[in-house]
Amino acid sequence: MSDDRTSFTLSRGAWSNSYPVDEAAHWLAFYRKQPVDFPKAGRAYAGSIAALEGLCRDLGLPV
């Protein structure tokens, strides 16, 4: 999370992207849907899901 708590960054390898904190629940739902939509990806989304669950917990949002 950024120092001013207004954004967070997801990173994986060379890829990274930042999002507003108020979109954390949206992105958690999105990443949870990916393994269902793309089962061949295996556990590729597990790290992002875990990170977003932690962020949502820190923000007091439902997980």
C-alpha distance (Angstrom), angle and dihedral (degrees) to the residues before:
residue distance angle dihedral
M1 . . .
S2 3.77 . .
D3 3.80 119.9 .
D4 3.80 90.4 -107.8
R5 3.84 90.4 48.5
T6 3.81 92.9 -127.1
S7 3.82 98.9 111.6
F8 3.79 142.9 23.3
T9 3.79 132.6 -156.8
L10 3.79 127.6 -138.4
S11 3.81 113.8 -157.0
R12 3.77 134.0 -176.3
G13 3.76 120.4 169.2
A14 3.80 108.6 -49.4
W15 3.82 92.3 -15.9
S16 3.79 123.1 90.8
N17 3.77 136.7 153.5
S18 3.79 134.2 -180.0
Y19 3.79 126.2 -137.4
P20 3.81 136.7 -177.3
V21 3.82 112.7 -92.9
D22 3.80 90.5 -124.1
E23 3.83 88.0 66.1
A24 3.83 95.2 56.7
A25 3.82 95.0 102.8
H26 3.81 90.5 49.1
W27 3.79 92.2 53.1
L28 3.79 92.3 45.8
A29 3.81 89.5 55.1
F30 3.82 90.3 46.3
Y31 3.81 94.2 51.4
R32 3.80 92.5 44.2
K33 3.81 88.6 56.4
Q34 3.81 95.0 51.1
P35 3.84 97.6 76.7
V36 3.80 88.9 50.0
D37 3.80 93.1 49.4
F38 3.81 94.8 39.3
P39 3.82 108.5 29.3
K40 3.81 92.5 166.7
A41 3.80 87.3 69.8
G42 3.79 87.6 72.4
R43 3.79 111.6 -170.7
A44 3.80 94.7 -15.7
Y45 3.81 91.4 120.0
A46 3.82 97.2 44.0
G47 3.82 94.6 95.6
S48 3.79 93.5 50.0
I49 3.80 91.3 46.6
A50 3.81 92.0 50.2
A51 3.81 92.1 47.7
L52 3.79 92.5 48.8
E53 3.81 91.8 47.1
G54 3.80 88.7 53.8
L55 3.79 91.9 48.0
C56 3.80 92.1 49.0
R57 3.81 90.2 49.6
D58 3.81 90.0 50.4
L59 3.81 89.2 50.8
G60 3.80 92.8 48.0
L61 3.80 92.7 -114.4
P62 3.80 123.3 142.4
V63 3.79 114.3 -91.7
